[in-house]
């Protein structure tokens, strides 16, 4: 058996603008996705995907080596997976010439938007020994910061550069981290749709300059008060760019602290900078998934 593992991800700064080359602060999560592969003496690929509860949520059988779909429980997912595997085959002709059985095991809720797709692509890249950024480009698209997080042991700064991005391993462990929480907004967002809905050309070099400066300031921030100011500045800048209302003003105007949208605005997680009572505040509002910063983030050395 061969085994592969990739971390989930969260983008702390420069969401959307990372597509245009902004330097973004990204965090690999402590939870991810594992993939086990067994070679078998058959002419098929049997693929099974399990969720964080250990329940089978997707299964497909492919013919080897053509990767024709013989049967599946979800044709849309099956065709997307086939597209990724065919790209890998195209880059490495020796890949998937023999029968195999594959199991994938997610450690986080599929609806959370922590990278069920990016961890899959990163694992397939490792298995097929091909550039995962190429697999991403020919399937889901996006900046690739999530692929960089998949194999990162701690926080990174990510700058897009086709198939060879700039990845800087950075220190980000603010002294007030116990007052930071990730809150799930109960709405799964499609990164693909979010990207398509934005006119990327509206992000100018001056916007990127400002966001780069904010990323650097967040990295070097020593006090929670300053950190909160930076979050508000970032949120205001992106709100103007996206012509959207900041999430705090929209949903949590009475929150005593700062709130920043993460990733695709309008869903998935937000970052809340508050105090020890922050989880109770969000629970009372009906948001039950409130994860402390240090619990969410992977800080293995």
N, C-alpha and C positions, 0 to 999 in steps of 0.2 A: 504493500500500500504506500502511496505517496500522499503527503499531507501539506496543505498550503493554508496560510492565515493572513488576513488583512484587516486593518483597523478601520472603523467608521471615522466620520469627519464632521467638523464644524468650522465654518468660516467666520472669523471674528471681525475682520475689517475688509473693506473694498469689495463687498458683494457687487455683482454685475460688472463693476469696473475692472475686476481681475481679468475679464475677457479681453480688455483693451490694453493689458500690460501693466496695470497697477500692481504695486507690491502689496500683497495681502498677508495678514496674519491668520494662519490656519492651525487648528488643533486636532490631532488624531485622538479618537475616543478610546476609552479603556475597553469598550466592547467592539466586536467586529464580526467577521464571517470566516468560518473554517470550511475547507473543501478537501474531501478525501477521494482518492482515485485508485481503483483497482483494475489491473489489466485482466481481461478475460478472453478465453479462446472462442470468440464469437465474431459475428460480422455486424455487431450493433453497439450503439452507445445508449446505455440506460441511465437517465439522469433523474435524480430525486432531490427535491429541495424541501428542507424542514425549517419551520419558524422557531422563534425563541422558546416556545412551549414544547418543542419536539414533535409538533404535528406536521405531517406531510401536506404541503400547500400546492406543490406543483410537481408533475411528472411528465417526462417525454421520452420516447424511444426514437433514436435516429438510426438510419442505415449507414454503415461504414463502408467506404470512405466518402460516399456522396453526400452524407448528412441529410438525406431525404427524411422527412418526418413521417414515421410510421403510425404513431399515435401520440396524443398528448391530452392533458387535462385543461390546457389553456392555449389556444392556437396563437394568440397575440404574443404571449411570453415565449412560446416555442419558436416562433419566427424571429423574434429579436435575439434569442440565444443562438439560433442557427447563423444569423448574420455575424455575430461576434466570432463564433467558432470557424466560420468560413474565412473570415479575415485572418484569423490566426493560422489557418491552413495555408492560405495564400502567402503569408510571410514565412512560414516554415513548412515546406511540403512533406516533411516526414511526420508531421503532427497528425494524430488520429487516423492512422492507417490500420490499426488493430482494434478489436473490440475492447470496450472499457465500461465500468460502472462508476458513476460519480454520485457522491452525496454532498450537498452543501448544508451547512448548519449556521443559521443566524443567531446572534446573541442578543440583538435588540429588536424591538417591535418594528415590523416592516413598514408601518405607517409613519414612523418617526422622521423619516428623511435623513437618517444618519449615514446612508451610503450602501443600501442593499445592492445597487447597481455598480457603484465604483469598486466595492470590495470584491464583487464577482469578476469584474474586468481585470482587476489587479491579480487575482488568483489565477485566472485563465492565462494571463500574460506570463506568470511565473511557471505555470504548468507547460505551456507551449514554447517557452523561452523566446518570446517576442516582446517588442516594445509595447507596454500597455497603453501609452499615449496614442499610438497608432490605432489600437483596438477601440479606444474611446472615440477618436475622431471619426471612425467609420461606423459607429453605432449610436451612442447617445449624444455625442458632442459635448461641448462645455470647455471650461478653462483647463481642467486637468489637476486642479489643486487637490481634489479628492483622491486622485490616483497617487499623488505625492504623499498624502496623509496615510494611505494604506500601509506603507512600509516604514513610516517614520516612528521613531521611538519617543518623540516629544514634539513640542511646538515648532513650527517652521514658518519662515516667510517665503512666499511663493511668487515668482514672476513668470508669466507665461512666455514661452519661446518655442512654438511649434512642438516638435517631438523631443526637444532637449531643454526643458524649462530650468530656470535658476531656482534651486532649493537651498535655503539657508537654515541651518539648525540654530534656533535661538532659545534664549532663556526667557520664559514668561511664567513667573510664579509670584504674583503680586502679594504683598504682605496682608492685604485685605481679602484674600481669596475665599475665606470662610463666609464672607458677606455676598458672594456671587452665586447665582443660581440660574440654571437653564430650565425654562418653562415651556412645555409643549402646548401649542395653541389648539390642539384637537383637529387640525385641518391639514391633511397631507397635500403638499404643494408639488406640482410638477416643475422641476428645474428647467426642463426643455421648453415648456409652455411659457414660463416666466421669461426666459431668454428671448423667445420669439416675439413676446409682446413689447419688448423694449427696443427703441431705436438706438442701437449701440453707438451710432455716429453722434448722438447728442452728448456723449461723454467726451469732453474736450481734453487736450493736454493740460489745461489749467485745473480741471477737475481731478485728473490723475495726480497732479502735483500736490494738490490739497490733501487727497486721500493718502498719498505716500507719507506726507508729513504727519497725518493723524496716526497712521500705522506705527511710525517711529515713536511718536509721543506716547502711544498706548504701551509700547514695549518698555519704555523707560519710566513710566509713571510710578510714583512711590506712594501717593495718597489716594484714598477712595474719592475724596472731593474732586481732585483733579481728573481722576478716571471718569467720574460721572459727567463732568463738563465735556470731556472728549467724546463720550458716547452721544451726548446731546448734539454736539457739533456734527458728528458723523451722520446721525439720524436726520438732522435738518438738511444737510447737503444732499443726501440720497433722496429724501422726500421731495425736494425741489426738482431733482433730476427725473424722478419717476412720476412726478405729479400725483403723489399719494400722501395720505395723512399718516404721520408717525404713529406707531402702534400704541404708545402711551396715551396720546391724545384721543385715539380712537376707542380704546378699551379700558385703560387703567389710569384715568386722569387723577384719581385720588391716591395713587401709589406714592409713598414717601421714598423716592429714590429715582434712579435712572433705568430706562428700559431701551434696549437696542434690538432691532430686527436682525435676524441672521439668515443668510442664504436667500431663497426666494421670498420676497415680502408677502405677508398675508397668511402665512401658515408655518408649519414646522415649529422650530424653537425660537424663543427670544432669550436674550441675556438680561437678567434683572440684577441690578446692583442695589442691595438694600441692607437688611440686618437679619438677626436670628428669627424675627417674626415673619419674614418674607414668605416662607412656605405656607403659613396659615392664611396670609392675605390672598394668595392665589387659590388655595383650596376652597376658601369661602366664596370666591368668584366662580367656582366650578371647574378650575383647572387642577387636576389631581396629580399630573406628572410634573413634579418640581425636583430637579436633580442638582445637588450641590456641585459646584465647579470642580472640586478636587476628586469627586466620585466619577464625574463624566470624562475627565481628561486623562489621557495616557501619559504618564510621566516616567516610564521605565527608562533606565539608562542602559 
